[in-house]
Amino acid sequence: MQQHVQRKHWWLAGLLALILLVAAGCAAPASAPAETSQSTEAEQPAAEEKASEEAMPESDRCGDRDKLASELHFFNWADYMDEEIMAQFEEECGVKVTQDIYSSNEELIAKLQAGNAGYDLVIPSDYAVEILATSGLLQPLNMENIPNVANIDPNLMGMYFDPENKYSIPYQWGTTGIGYNITAYEDSPPDSWAYLFEPDLLCPHKGFASMLDDERETVGAALKYLGYSYNDTDPEHHAEARDLLIRQKECLAGYNSDNFNQTLAAEEVVIAHAWSGGTALARAENPNIFYVIPKEGGSIWMDNMAIPADAPNPYTAEVFINYLLEPEIGAQLTNYTYYFTPNLKAQPLLDQEYFDLLESGGMLVDDEVMQRLEWIKRDENSIIFSDTWTAVKAR
Amino acid sequence: MTARRKSLLAILLGPGAFWIGLFFLIPLILVVVYSFLERRSGGGVLWHFSLDAYIKLFSPTGETLINDFMMIVLRSLWWAALTSFVCLIIGYPLAFFIALQPPSHRTAYLFFVLIPFWTNFLVRTYAWKFILNNNGLLNNLLQALGMNRIALINTPTAVLIGLVYGSLPFMVLPLYASIEKLDFDLVEAAQDLGANYVRVFSRVILPLTMPGIVAGIVLVFIPVSGQYIVPTILGGGKVAMLGNLLAQQFGPALNWPFGSAIAVVFMALLMVGVIFYLRGDAREEEVGL
């Protein structure tokens, strides 16, 4: 019996090792940022030669070459940077940009909070800029190195989260509303959150509807449908929103903010709580996809370029920010992301194709739509959004 | 001599002790300490003692005694139990079958059980998504056979399928190890003494393979109760388990003390189970000696 016990422990140890291996395998994609680097190692020396031989105006796009680092570490959202631009910057200025990907502001905040993340440039959304700045995790930008900031729409500067633009400069902005497949709604295209919240409108499409997996956006949409603000923290209003979301859940395919553009395009869902650019991406693949800001209102958000307090190469990051604000580079970027550019000089340079797609798909924002959009803000009481969201998920 | 022995012991045990201390004990202590601190609204903690996190976890909501957080914790335990049970039902005959093969074949069968581990679990779970999707492999097959499509993806059933699939090897291997050691002379003896199949199984085979069953259940139960990937991918985010709740507290909610408190309470609940297991084990050893 003694031997039996020992043998059992031997294979128990083996199995535990196996579990560890499996766990390590699961963790690998998240914990190995270096592997997701997306830059090309293409002909750096040749590129530098070419750049120095070429005409003068090119050179001021690279700032003071002597002060440039050879590498720049960029931490960004997925599908949010044209790799062509990184290759061009390397060719022109001799700086190799490596990009890692995150999928939520919270992931970015957690990485920077842990310290020594090694990133030179990050793209936090509005409320995340505020959290990072007040936590001392961002460094003030030296605007002398970023003269192109003058190209930015003054209406998008000085937002609530960074009133003096001390830490951040707008990158792209967009809206949150409803993406849908017109073939499922030929008689009456959705124009209200009711299409996602009222059982008699939603449940005929049971299993073919999705909401964003995002406590602020999704609880906020329910609040908005009930006639409250995206930022309402009244417990009674949240109880109403919770009940609405629990009732809705039965007819949903699920909560999805990672690839709703793919499920829309592949017709796995016919209606989705969606971001404007993601819906435009789906529309580029499937022309039956349209977008609407519901009559009750949707949300507006802006992502921003910022430099972490412990960035190894802040000067190079500022030069790259300035480069991205060049009119033609800014246009190239937005042609790629399908969101909106804050860069006034880039706007006229955008492809006709981009405008056609967004206009016919209902993604463009005019003054009337702008009236219905609300910013998501975060304060001490915002924790109630997590609790409401947990209650919805618990049922 | 003893001094020399002691230093040798220190050298041999040092690296392991250092490793466990640095990567297991210190993080564990941090989690426990954090659970008694105050939440900082931008993430992280304020270094003030506070019981807020535990109060939040245990205070009843208006309608029910058990609040939504505890509900998810308890549900994770229930799902883990269900998964263990289904794995046992499927795994026991399989392990028995493998153990009855000639030794040369056994290795090959065990090898087949382990092959899925060559591919990342995340990738395999996505593969299940492609199988179970509304327009997926299974539904296309059903349609081709003239049958109705079934809605599987984003249902609790899909989550259970994914959990059982991922955990089955952890059940089969310990079961195999204990069935393989089963002395079949005892089975024969029982039959000679007039026991029917049911009685042979329940009075001889089952008790003798019980250590494997218990070990299999522990190995399935504990990882499944903290699952994150399967409910997210196959449940469409509609079915929250402990892993999802923890990710939410450390992520979007930025409530580290509360996340820590949930983890501590859950560890305590599991610990009770493991202690029962160890006490059973100890008794078994006593009987054996």
Interface residues (C-beta under 8 A of the other chain):
Chain A: M1 Q2 H4 V5 R7 K8 W11 L12 L15 L18 I19 L21 V22 G25 C26 A28 P29 S104 E106 E107 I109 A110 Q113 I131 T134 S135 G207 F208 S210 D213 D214 E215 R216 K249 L252 A253 G254 Y255 N256 A266 E267 E268 D379 E380 S382 I383 S386 D387 W389 T390 A391 K393 A394 R395
Chain B: R39 S41 G42 G43 G44 D68 F69 M71 I72 R75 F117 N120 F121 L122 N133 N134 N135 A151 I153 N154 F170 L173 P174 A177 S178 K181 P211 A215 L219 P223 I229 G235 G236 G237 K238 V239 A240 N244 L245 Q248 Q249 F250 G251 P252 A253 L254 N255 D281 E284 E285 V287 G288 L289
